[in-house]
Amino acid sequence: MDNANMTTGAPAQTVHFHQKHYTAVISGAKVSTVRWREDIHKGPAIFIFDNHPTARPLAGQVTAVETYDLAHLSPLAARQPPGTDMTNFATQLRANYYPEMSEDAVVQVVVIATGHHGDSSLPTT
């Protein structure tokens, strides 16, 4: 199977996640991710869970990409629970994913969908 969308012919982009997010993405509980300096756009996507011992690539969609100044990113915009400490959120983004991200960074909130919660796994061959 090639990584193309059957209706548009557009190639699917690859979006990497930490292995800890597998269950939340596959169940539909995680519907967004905040990214910095990644070339992610609306359209078909293959979600990869880095270093996960059993997760296969998952077909999905990026349904929206919204741009925000990190300093003004709200819990609502980031799809986080109300009352989330966004200063701590930014600190965690730096500590876990983007150590070189500056205080004045512009980030993207990437909204994702996986379809039928696990029925979209791609073959490993």
N, C-alpha and C positions, 0 to 999 in steps of 0.2 A: 504494500500500500504506500502510495506516495503521500507527502504531506501537503495535499492541495484540497481546497474547498471544492466540493463537487459542483456547486452552483455557480461560483464566480471564477473558479480556476486560480484564485489567488493562493500563493503558497502560505502555509501555516507558519507563523512565527513560533519560536521556542521561548517559553517563559520558565525560568528556573525558580524553584522554591526550596527552602530548607526542608529537610526530611520531616521535621516536627509539624509541618503544616499539612501533611498528607491527609490525615483523617478529617480535618476541618474542611479542606477543599473538596474531597470526595463526597462528604456528607452534605455539602452545600452551606455549611455554617460559615465558611470563609468566602466572602464574595468580593473582596478587594485586597489590594496590596499597594503599599506606598513605595515608589521607586525613584531613584536618582540616577541621572545620566545613563538610562537604558533606553534603547530604541524600541519602544513598545507602542503599538498602534491598534486601533479597532480592527477586528477581523478574526479569522480562524487562528487558533493557537494550539500548540502542544505544550502541556504542562509537565515539567520534569521535576522530580523530587530528588535532589542531589543526595547521594550516599544513602538512600533508603534501601534497606536490604531486600525488600520484595515489591516495591511500588513500580508498576509499569507506567510508561508515558500515558498521559491522559489527554484525549482530544477535548477541546473546549473552544470558547470564544472570549475575546476581549470585547466587551460591549461598550465600554467608554474609557476615555483617558482624559482626566481633568488635571490642569496645571495650577499649582499654588506655591506661594512663597512659604517656605518651611516655617518662618517666624509667625505667619498668620494662619497656619493650618489648624482648623478646628476639629474637634472630635466628630462632628456631624459630617464634615467634608471628607475626613479620613475613614468614615464608616466605623468609628470606634464608639464604645459605650459613652453615654453622656457623663460628663464629669471626669473623663480621662485627662490625666495630667500630660498635656502636649509637650511641655518642656522635657519631661521624662521620656515621652514617646520619641522625641527627636534624639535624645541622648542614647536611647536603645537602638535606634536606627544606625547611629554612628558606631556604637560599640559592637553591634552584631553583624552589620552588613556594609556600611559605608564609612570607614574610619577617616577618609579625607573630605567628607562632606562638611562644608562651611556653615556657619550660622545663617548666612544670607542665601542659602541654596534654594533653588527652585525644584520642587518635586512633582511627581505625577502620582495621582491616585488612579490606579488601574482597576477597573471593575471587570470581574470575570464571571463566566457561567460554564458549567460542565455538562449540562444536559440532564441526563437521567441518573445522576448521583452514582457513578461508578460503572454504568453501562457503556461508557465511551472509551474504555481502555483500548489502547492500540496494541497490536501484536508486537512482540519483542523482536521479531525477525523481519 
